């Protein structure tokens, strides 16, 4: 099941949508062989939020969005049951065909599919897609339809479809699957608009830490939603090449927002030079770009200046302590001298009184 988990994780990144659009994706898995899992499962994602779940044991979908108190309309439930049932049978037939082709009679075989659609903010459909994979490593067929072009990729497993079959699938995508997908996308978007359409601006940090052989300069954007963001690291006003950076994957933060980190390794020799490093971020929630900078050479001067100031402060403190001690010692000595004088005078007075007597 390791391949299954890895592929589902990879598929989840297909839910990243372009700025100005929304998507509805189904991540479906068909398993043949003895496992503790249902034979067929499907997870529906609205943009990057799970909204429904379906499996072959229940044979009906469960709403898992935020507005679970709202009643699911009967036609939505019927659409879901029909689409998932059709997908279940289609993937089952495909699995049988693949197992026969590769003579797979034992063990667990896994077929997975990503299918769904995208819609522009103005409500116009933008894309419909099917993408399949077998046993986590072998690419199966894929279909793409973006309203003007239809693309069919036969994959690497079986012989491809002929022209008649391709035309039939294009017609189904255009006149059946895409309209149903867009209709349900609008419904889910209306139910989850407070979550999906919210805009949370990123917080930006430029982090410097010492590593073996130099420093690591990192741009960190966190706490933002939606997940689409442009984050760039500049050196002296010029973008650092992406191949020189590590990281770059948008990850969930666990609180419904996202984070992104890009890091650059800077050698000790390069660090001695005076460079200005700047993190800049663009996001749907921002009217202007967000920037934060650090100047590498200047920091050394600042550290030297700070050290000199600390030394001077220490000298002043020590000198003040010396003056205080000296004054206290002088006062003590004066008081002792006065006490001695008083004692001598008292003694002479007593002697004089004795003589008179």
N, C-alpha and C positions, 0 to 999 in steps of 0.2 A: 504493500500500500504506500510505500515511500514515493514511488513514481506518481501515484495519484495525488498525494499531497503537494508535491513539487509542481505538478502541472496546474493544479487549481490555484496555487500561489501565483504562478506566471500568468494565468488567465486573468487574475484579478487586476493586473495592470492594464488590461484592455479597457477597463471601465474609465480610464482617464479620458475625458472629453475635451475637445477644444473650447476655448473661450467663446461664449456666445452660442452654445449648443447644449442639449441634454440627451441622455442615452438611456436605453432600456436593454439590458443584456440578460440572457439566460445562460448559466453555466451548468451543463447537464453531463451526467456520468452514467454509463451503462456497464455493469459488471457481470461477467459470466464466470461461474465457478463458486466454490463454497467459501463464503465470507459472512461475517456478522452484519453486513450492511445490506440495505435494500438493493434489489436488482437495478433499479433506476432512481436517481435523485436529480432534482433541478433546483437551483437557487436563482432567484430573479433579483437583479441589481438595478436600482434607479440611480443613475450616475454612479456614485460610490457608496450607496446605502442599500442594504438588503431590505426588500419589501415583501417577498413571498418565498415559501418553500413548498416543494412537492416531492413525494416519493411514491414508488409503486406499491408499497404496503397500504398507505392511506387512500390513494387514488383521488385525493382532493388537496387543494393547496391551502396553506396556512399563511395568513397575513402577519408579517413581522415588522411592519413599519412602525412609526411613532404614534400614529392615530389608530391604534388598535381598537378603540372604543367605537369607531364609526363602522356602520354595517357595510359589508361587501355586497354590492349589487349582484343580482342573480345573473345578469348577462355577462358581468366580469368573471364570475365564477365559472359560467359555462364556457366562455372563451378560453379561460385558463385550463379547464379540464380537457377541452378539445385539443388545444395546442400541445399540452404536455402528453396527452394520450397518443397523438400523432407522432410526436418526437420519440416517445418511448418505443413505439412499434418500428419506426424508421431506423433507430439506432440498433434495435434488436436484430432486424433483418440484415443490417450492414455488418454487425458482429458475426453473425452466422456465415456470411459470405467471406469475411476476412479469415475466420478460423478455418474454413474449408480450403481457402486458397493457400494458406501457410501450413496446413495439416496440423493444426493445434487441437489436440484431443484432450489434454490434461492441463491442470493448473488454472490460475486465475487470469483472465484477459479483461482489459479495461479499454473501453472506447469513450472518448470525451468530445464534447461539442460546445463551442461558443457561438451563439446566434443572437441577433437582436437588431436594433436600429438606432439611428441618431436623428434628432430633430433640431432645426434652428430655432432661435428665440422667437422668431416671427410665426412659428407654428408649421413651417414648411418642412416636409421630410428631406433628409439629407443623405442617408445611407442605410442599406440593409446588408447583412453579412451572415454567412455560415462559415465556420472553420472547424475542422475535425482533426483528431489525432488518435493514434492507436497504440496502446501499451506505453504511453508516455514518451516515446522516442521517435515514432514513425509518423510522418505527415500524411494525412489522408486528404480528401478533396476539400476545396474551399470555393465559396461563391461570394462575389462582391457586386453590389448594385448601387450606384450613386446618382440615380435619376437620369443620367445621360449615358453612362457606360455600364455594360455588364461584363464582368470578368469571371472566368472559370479556370481554376487550377486543378488539374486531375490528381495531383499528389504523386506519391512514389510507391503506392501499394498495389492498386488494381488498374486495369485498362480504363481509360477515360470515356466519358459519354460521347455519343455521336452528336451531330448538329441538331437533330430532332429533339433529343433529350435535353440539350442545353436550352433550346428555345422554349421547351415546356417549363423548365425550371425558372427561366427568366420571367415567363408569363405568371407563374405562381408567385414569385417574389414581388412583382410589380402590382398585381391585382388582388392578391390574397394576404400573404404573410406581412408585407409592409403596411397596408392599411390597418390590419389588426394590431400590429405592434405600435404604430403611431397613436391609434385610438387609446390603447391601454397606457402608453407613455403619458399622454395628456391627463388621463384619469389619476394615475399615480402621482404625477407632478402636482395636480390640484390638491391631493390629500397631503402631500409632504412638502408643500411649498415653503412653509416656515423653516424647515430644516435644509432642504436642498438649495433654496434660493437665497439663503442668508449669506452675508459677506462679512468675514472677520479678517481685519488687516493683519499682516505678519509683523512679528517683532524681529529685529535684525541685530545680530551680534557678529563682531569680527574677533575671533579667538586666536591667541598666540600661545603656543606651548613648545617647550624645548624637547627635541627628540634627538636620537643618535645622529650626529653629523650636522646638526643645525636646528632649524625651527620648522614648525608646521603652522601655516597661516590658514585659518578656516573661516568660511562664510557660513553662518547658521541663520536660517529663517525658520521660525516656528510659530505655532499658534494660529495658523491661517486657514481659511476656508472660503471658496472651494480650493481643490488641490492644485489647480492649474496655476503655475507661477513661473516667472523668469528670474533666475538668480545668476548674477555674473560677478566674477572676481576680476578687478582691473589692477594692473601694475603700471603706475605712471600714466594713467588715463587710457591704457590699451588693454583690451580683453585678453586674459590668459587663455591659451588654447585648451580646449576641453580634454585633449589627450594627456595634458600635463596635470590634470586634476584627478583626485579620487573622490568617491561618493557620487552624488548627483541623482540619487533615487528619492522620490517623494514617499515618505513613510507616515503611517498613522501615528498620532501621539497618544492615543488611548482615551482622549476626551472629546472626540468628534472633530478635532482639527488635525492639521498635518505639519510636518517638518521636512526640511531639506538642508543638507550640508554638502559643501564643496570645499576640498582642502588642497593646499599646495605645499610641497616640501621645498624649503629654502635653505641652501647650504650656509655654513658659517661665513665663508668668504663673501657670498652674495649679501648676507645680512649686514656686513660692514658698509656696504654701499648705501647711499641715501635713496631709497625707493618709497613711493607712496602707494600703499595698497588700499583698495576701496571695494567694499561690497555694495552692490546695487541690486535692488529688487523691484520688479513690476508685478502688480496683482490687480485683480478686478476691483478690489476694495479701496485701491489707492488712486487719487487723482493725479499725483505726481510720483516719480520714482523715490524710493527710500534708499538713502546712502549712509554708510559709516566708514571712516577711514583710519589709517594708521601709517605713520612715517617711520621706517625702520632706522635710518641713520640718526634722526633727531632724538629718538628714545635714548640713545647712548649719551648724548649731550645732556639730556634732562637728568639721567641717572647720575652723571658726574656732578652736575650742579647741585642736585639733591644731596649727594654725599658731602660736598664741600660745605653746604649749609648746616648739615648735621654736625660736622666737625667744629665749625665755628660756634654753634649752639652749645656743644659740649665744653668748649674752652670757656665760654661766658659763664656757664653753670659752675665749673670748677673754680674760676676766679671769684665768683660771688661767694662760694662756700669758703674760700680762703680768707676773704675780707671779713666774713661773719665770724669765723673762728678767731682771727686776729683781734677783732674788736672785743669779743667775749674774753679772750685771754688778757687783753689790756685792762678791761674793767675789773677782772678778778685780781690782777696784780695791784691796781690802784687801791682797791678795797683792802687788800692785805697790808699795804704800806700804811694806810690811814689807821688801821687797827693797831699796828705796831706802835705808831706815834702816840695814839691814845693810851696804850698800855704804858709807854715810857713816861708820859706826863703824869699819869695816875700814880706811878711808882715814885716819882720825884716828889709829888705832893704829899704822899704818905710819909716819906723820909723826913721832909721838912716839918711836918706836924710832930713827929717823934722827937726831933731835936728840941723843939720849943718846950715840950713837956719835960 
